[in-house]
Amino acid sequence: MAEDRKSAAAEAERLREAERIALAEFAAVEAELDKRWPETQIEPSLDRIAALVDLLGDPQRAYPVVHVAGTNGKTSVVRMIDALLAETGLRTGRYTSPHLQRATERITLDGGPISPERYVEVYREIQPYVELVDARRAEGQPPLSKFEVLTAMAFAAFADAPVDVAVIETGLGGSWDSTNVADGAVSVITSIGVDHVEYLGADLAGIAKEKAGIIKRGSIAVMAAQDTEVAAVLLERCVELGVTVARQGMEFGVLRRDKAVGGQLLKLQGLGGAYEDVFLPLHGEHQAGNAAVALAAAEALLGVGANRQLDVDAVRSAFAGVTSPGRLERLRTAPAVLVDAAHNPHGTRALAAALADEFGFRRLIGVVAVLQEKDATGMLEALEPVLDEIVVTSNASPRALDVDELAGVAVQVFGADRVTVEPRLDDAVEQAVRMAEEVDEETGSLAGGGVVVTGSVVTVGEARTLFGKAMP
């Protein structure tokens, strides 16, 4: 007995040491990658990534691809498509960005992130080819960016697995996004709004044209509901290439949406018919729309249509198990603390609508930290009607907007009496919780308050870490 305990303890210690070494190697690789151009620094060209995947044998052509672009909702749609395809028995790979807490989240197999060990292994496998492309670049041209290397890693990992299908989210834009060296069998365009103005501009038609670049000849285009101006640009691209089009509100959509405990109950119109009693454990009308888009994309890939449906029970099971961390996610109760990764006015308007429609807080406190290049005024104006008070703060990103500058914007939008400043995120969350727990002066009872932490993916990732949440 004592010998067994001794052996078990030795094995546990061996596993801990192996994990420590793996995490140290992962950190070393991340440090190497962080020396490259970050995702916020763009040189619009596919030349570098095309050269890299060519040396790797074009792994992105080893499996069919569902390619997803748009301004908001991409990650949720990608996760839903992944779940639907997996439920039909396909082995899936999923590539998303940015990550909330650890870079391994970006590359998933069978619904879960690859391990730090595999992340390191894939990087080391492609590293000689990365260095070769860097060495061959023309004078004055940049080396491969971090995002380009990560994209190649995902393509290689999926080919090596191998997967039956890959669901790929663009990083920024479409035409010149690194992921666009893949030709999607299904091209999905989620809701388009204004974001990344420094690269895409503020003209909706121009943004739509850039994102429409993922639509390729021979593909099927699945489109979320769009402004008329945006829809016209997308349809023009489809007509030009002669691709089949499926549009939300026309060929598919949400037929009924009822609020339910922990989410919503939907009736969805797919390409092959209606799907009743679909429970989605996510909040907000925008997520119902995302579900309809994801269903149509999965049907399109699988050749469903003309009154032939996916198995209804499989669809229900897939949606019931969907998670979208950091998207109106509850981290604690009493008082409730929610996080949402909205990072532009378009996204914060959807967040505000969901908070007003589905949560009955008597008192709601916002904790907000944004990045420098974002439209802080537009975001705070969208949130002002649903927040009683706001705590402005910062996050660990070097691109975080100075807290005093953000406070100045908040005072203009909310008024000085509704704004509190806490430079550290942990202190800001703690302060907001105290404010949410204040006693109602009229009733003498707790005010039934809640807290929502938002403003950027970085902010939400750090909040999840504060509450001890690991990625599923």
MARMAR-54986 format. One record per atom (N, C-alpha, C): x, y, z. Coordinates in steps of 0.1 Angstrom, whole numbers, plus 5000, padded with zeros to 4 digits. Layout:
BEGIN
XYZ...
END
This chain:
BEGIN
500849885000500050005000500950135000501950135009502850245010503550264997503950154991504750154979503850214967502550174967501650224957501450384958501350424971501250574973502550644969503650584972504950644968505050654952504550544946504650544931503650644925502450654931501550754926502050894928502650924939503251054942504351084932505150984929506251004919505751034905504650964902504050994888503451134888502751174898502151304899503251414898504351394904505451484904506051494890506151374883506651374870505751444860504451434862503551504853503551654855503751694868503851834871505151894865506251824865507451864859507351874844506651774838506451784824505651904819504651934827503752044824504552174826505352184836506252304838507152324826507752214822508652234810507952274798506752214796505952244784505552394784505152444795504652584796505852674794507052634799508252714797508652724782508552614775508752604761507752684753506452674757505452754751505752904753506152944765506453084767507553134759508553044757509753084749509253104734508453014729507953034715507153164714506253194724505453314723506453434723507453424731508453544731509053554718509353444711509953454697508953524688507653474688506653524679506353674682506453714695506153854698507153954693508353904689509353984683508954024668507953954663507553984649506454094649506154134637505054244636503854194644503254274652501954234659500754234649499654184654498454184645497954324642498354424650497954564649498754634638499754574633500654634623500454554610499954614600499554544588500254594576500754504567501254544554500354464544499354524538498354444530498954374518499254254520499754164509499654024513499353934504499353794506500653724502501653804497502853744491503653664501503753714513504553644523503953504528502653514531501953394536501753294524501653344512501553254500502853184498503953254500505253184499505453084509505053114521505153014532504352894530503052904527502252784526502652704514503252774503503752704492504952614496505852664504506952584509506452464518505352484525504752384534503952284526503752304513502952204505501452244505501152364507499752414507498852334515499152324529498252244538496852294538496552424535495252474535494352414524494952344515494152274504493952124507494252084519494151944522492751904528491852004529490551984535489652094530488352074530487452184527487452284538487252414535487252524544485952604544485452634556484452734558485152854562485052964555485853084557484853194562485153254573484253354579484853484581484253594576484653724577483553814582483753934586482754024591483354114602482454204607482954294618482654234632481454194634481154134647480453994645480653914655479953784655480753674649481953704644482753594637483053474646483553504657484053394666482853314670481753374674480553294678480053214667479953264655479553194643480453074640481753104641482752994638482552884648482352914661482152814671480952734669479852794665478652734662478752634650479352684639479552604627480352474631481452494639482252394643481452284651480652334660479752244668478852164659478152224649477252164640477952054632479052084626479751994618480251874626480751904638481251794646480151694650478951754652477751674656477351574645477751614632477451524621478451414619479551414628480551314627481851354621481951474616483151524610484251564620485451534617486551584625486851734621486851824630486951964627488252024633488652134625489752224630489052364630489452444640488852574641490052674644490052784636491052884638490353024641490553084652489953204656491053304661490653434662491553534667490653654671491153734681492353704689491953614700492953574709492553484720492253564732491553504741491253564754492353554764492853434766493853404777495053344772495053254763496253184759496153154744497353174737497353164722496853024717496952924725496552794720495052784717494252874723492852884720492552904705493452964698493252994684493152874675493852774678493952654670493352534678492152494673491452384681491252264671491352154677490952024671489951954679488951904672487851834679487151914690487052044688486452134697487252194708488552144710489352194721490652244716491252334724492552394719493652294719494552314710495752224710496552254723497352154727498152164739499252254737499852314748501052394746502152314740502252184743503352104737503152094722501852074717501652064703501852194696501452304703501752444697503252464694504052424704505452434703505952344691505452224691505852134681505552184667504352234665503952284652504852394648505052484657505952604654507352564650507952464657509252424654509352354641508252284637508152214624508152314612507452424614507452514602508552624603509152634615510152744617511252754606511852644601512852664590512252724578511052694575510352754563510052904565509652934577509453074581510753154579511853104584513153174583513553184568513253084560513553084546512753204539511453214542510753324536511253454540511553464553512153594558513453624551514253524549515553554542515453594528514353544521514153574507513453704504512953774514512153884512512954004505512254074498512954184491513354294501514354374497514854474505513754574508513654614521512554704525511254644529511154514526509854444529509954384543508854374550508854324563508954164563509454114574509353964576507953924579507653794579506353744583505853794596504653834597504053884610503753764619503453794631503053694640501753624635500853704631499553644626499753554614500653594605500953514593501453374598502353374607502953254612501953164619501053234628500053154634499053094624498753164614497853114604498452994597499752994594500352884588500452764597500652794610500652684620499252614621498252694620496852634620496652544608496952594596496852514584497652384585498852394590499752274591499152174601498752224613498152144623496952064618496052134611494852074606495151964595496151994587496551894577497151774583497951794594498651684600497651594608496551654613495651584622495151444617494551434605494051534596492651564600492151684596490751714598489851684586488551674588487651654576487251794571487251894579486952034575487552134585487952244580488452354589487452474588487252534599486352654600487352764604487552864595488552964596488053104597488453174608488053314609489153404605488753504597489653604593490153684605491353744604491853824615491353964613491554024601491154164599490954174584489754234580489554254566489054124559489654094547489253984540490253954528490154044518490954024506492453994509493054074518494454064521494754004535493653954541493953884554494653754551495553714560496453604558495653474555494453464561493753334560493153324545493253434537492653424524493453354514494553294518495253194509494453064508493453044517492552934516491352974508490852884500489652904492488452834499487652914505486552854512485452794503485052664506483952604499482652684502482652734515481552814519482252944525481753054520482253184525481153254532481453284545480353344554480753484557479753574556479953714559479053754571479553774582478753814594478453964593477754014603477354154603478554244601478454344593479454434589479154574595480154634602480054764607481354834606481554944613482855024612483754974624484954934620485954894630487354894623488354904630489754904624489855014613489355134617489355244608490655274602491755254610493055284605493555204593492855084591493254994580492154984570490854984575489754954566488955084562489255194569488555314566487155314573486455424572485155444578483955424569484255404556483255384546482755244546481455224548480855094549481055014536480755084525480855014512482354964510483355044514484655004512485054884521484554894534484754784543484154654537482954664532482254544527482954484515483554574506484254524495485554454499486254494510487354434515487054294520485954284528485554164534484954064524484354114513483854034503484953954495486153994497487353934491487453784494486853744505486953594508486053514499485053574493484153494484484853464471484953334469485753284457484753214447485253214435484453144424484252994428483052944427482852804430482352784444482352894452481952874466480452904468479952884480478652924483478753034493478053154491478153264500476953264509477253274522476253284533476353414539475253494539475353634544474353664555474953724566474053774577473353894572472253934579471554054576472454174576472354264566473254374564472554504561473154614563472654744557472554724542471554804536471354794522472654824514473354924518474654954511475654844511475754774523476654664524476154544516474854514517474354404509474554414494474454534489474654564475476054534471477054564479478454544476478654394476478154324486478354174487477754104475476554144472475854074461476554104447477054224446477854254434479054154432479654124443480854034443480353894439479153854444478653724441478253704427477553814421477153814407478453804398479453884402480653884394481253754393481253674404481853544404480953424401479653454400478653354397478453254408478553304421478453204432476953204437476653094443475353074449475253154462474153224465474053304476472853264485473153264498472053244508472053364518470953434519470853554527469953544539470353594550469553594562468353684559467153634563465953714560465353674547466053604538465553554525465553404525466653344523466753194522466753124536467153204546467253144560467053254570466753214583466653324593466053264606465753354615465153324628463653344626462853234628461453244627460753274640461353234651460853264664461953264675461853354684462853364695462153394708462353294717461753314731462853304741462853404750463853404761463553284770464653224774464653104783465753114794465553034804466553034815467852984809468853074810470253044806470453064791469453124784469653144770468353174762468153114751466953134743466553014736465253004733464652894725464252944711464752884701464652934688463952834678463252894669462852824657463552884645464452804639465252854628464852804614464852884605464652844591465952824584466252704581467452664574467252664559468252624552468152604537467252494533467152394542466352274539465052264546464652364554463452364562463652424575462552414583462552474597463052374607463652424617464152344629463552404641462652324648461952374660462752344673462352414683462852384697464352374698465052474692466552474693466952564705467452504715467952584727469352634724469552764726470852824725471252884738472252834745472652884758473453014757473153104748473753234747472653344747473053464751472053564752472153664741470953724738470953834728470353794715469553894709469053874696470153844685471253914687472353904678472853754677472853684689473253544689472353454682471053484683470053414675470353424660470653544656470953564642472253494638473253494647474453414645474153274643473253214651472853074650472253044637471453134631470853114618471953114607472853204608473953204599474753074599475153034611475952914613475252794607473952784610473152664605473152664590472952784583472952784569474352754563475352794570476752764565477052614566476652554577476852404579475952334568474752374566473952304556474552324542475052444539475652464526476852374524477752364534478852274532478452134530477452084537476951944536476051914525475752014517474951994505473451984508473052044520471652034524470852144517469652114513468752214507467652134500466752214493465652154485464852054494464552094506463652014515464351904521465751894520466451794528467151864539466951814551467451884563468551804570469351874578470151804588469351734598469851634605469151564615468751674626467451684629467051784638467651764652467651644657468251614670469751654671470451624660471851664659472051814660471151884653471252034653470952084668469852024674469552064688470752034697471351924696472451884705473651974703473952004690475052094687474852234693473752294691473452424697473352424712472852324717472652314732474052314739475052264732476352254738477352364734476852464726477652574722478152664733479352704733479852804743480552914734480553034740481253144733481853224744482953184750483553254762483753404759483453484769483653624768482553694760481453624756480353694750479153684759478853794766477753794776477853674785479053644790479253524798479253574813478553484821478453514835479553454843480353534850481453484858481153454872480053524878479653494892478253544893477653514905476353554908476353634921475353704924475053774937476253854942476553974936475854024923476453954911475653954901476153894888477253974882478253914877479353974870479353914856479053994846479053944832480254004825480753934814481753994806481353984791481754084784481454084769482554154762483054084751484154134744483854234733482754304734482354414725483454514724483954554713485054644712484954754701483654774697483354884687481954924689481455034684480155074687479054974682479354914671478454814665478154704675479254654681479154544691478554594704478954714708478354754721476854784720476454824708474954844707474254714708474754604703474254474705474254424719475354454726475454424740474354504748474254634746473254714753471854664751471554624739470254574736469954444743470954354744470754234751470654254766471454344772471354374786469954434789469454514781468054574783466954474782467154384772466054294769466054164778467154124783467253984789467653984804468054104809468554104823467754214830467254174842466454274850467154334861468354384859469154444870468454584873468254604886467854734891468954834890470154784891471354874891472454804884472954864873473954794865475154884864476354834868477654904868478454854856479054944849479954894838481354914842482254824838483654834840484254834826484854934822485254954808486754994806487454914798488854954794488854924779489355014771489455004756490855024751491054994739492355014732492355154725493555204723493755344718493055364705493155274696492655304682491155284681490455254692488955224691488155354693486955354689485955464690485355464704486155514714485655504728484355584730484255694723483055784725481855704720481955644708480855564702480455454711481455384717481155274726480455314738480955424745480355464757478955524755478755584743477355634740476355524738476855414733475955294731475655234745476555244754476355174767475555264777475655394775475155494785473655464789472755434780471355414784471155294793472055204793471755084801472655074814473555164816474455164828474055274837473955244850473655344860474955424863476055354864477355414866478455334859479555404857480655334850481955354857482755244858484055244863485055234852485855334849486755334838488155284843488755204835490055144840490955114828491955034829492854994819493054844819493754794809494154654808495654644806496154524804497654504804498154534790497354554780497854574766498654704765499754704758500554824756499754924748498654884741497754964733496555024741496554994754495355034762495255184762494055234761493855384762494155434776494855544777495155594790493855614798493855574811492655574819492155714821493055814822492555954824491856004811492455964800491856004787490455944785490355814789489055744788488055804798488555844810487755904820487156044815487956114807487456234801486356214792486456114784485356074774484156034782484355954792483255904800482456014807483156114812482556224819481656304809482156314796481356384786480056314783480156174783478956094780478056074791478656044803477756004815477556114825478456214825478456314835479356274847479956364853481056334863480456254875479256274879478656204890478456054888478556014875478355864872479655794869480755864870482055804866482955794877483555664878484555644888485855594881486955634886488255594879489055494888489355384883490255284890491255234879492555284880493555244870493755094868493655014879493854874878492554794876492554704867491354624864490754554876491654494884491154414895490454504905491054624908490454724917489154774911489054794898487854844891486754744893487054614891485954514893485454504907486454514916486054504931485254624934485554744929484754864932483354854926483254804914481954784907481154694915481654584920480954484928480354554940481154634947480654704959479554804955479654874944478654964939477354884936477454774930476354694926475654634939476354624950475754564962475254674971475254794967474754904976473354884980472954914991471554904996470655014990469554964985468555064980467955144991468155274990467755365001466255365003465455334993463955334995463455205002464055094998463554965003464354915014465654965016466554905026467054775023466854725010467454595006468454614995469154504992470154514982469554554969470254634961469654694949469454604937469754474938469554384927470454424916471754444919472654504909473454394902474154444891474954354884476154444878477154374873478354434868478554374854478954454844479354404831480654464828481654374824483054414821483154404806483554514800483554514785484654614780484654624767485554724760486654674751487054554754488054484745488254344749488754264739488954124742490054104753491054194753492054184763491454204777490554304778489954334791489154214796488354154787487554034791488453914794489553894787490453784790491053804804491453924807491953944821490953924832489653974829488653954839488353804841488353724830488153584832489253524841490453564839491553514847491353554862490953684864490653724878489753634885488753584877487653504884488053354882489253324879489653184878489053094867488653164856488053094845489053054835489152924832490052874822489252854809489852854798489152824785488752684785487452654780487052514779487752444767
END
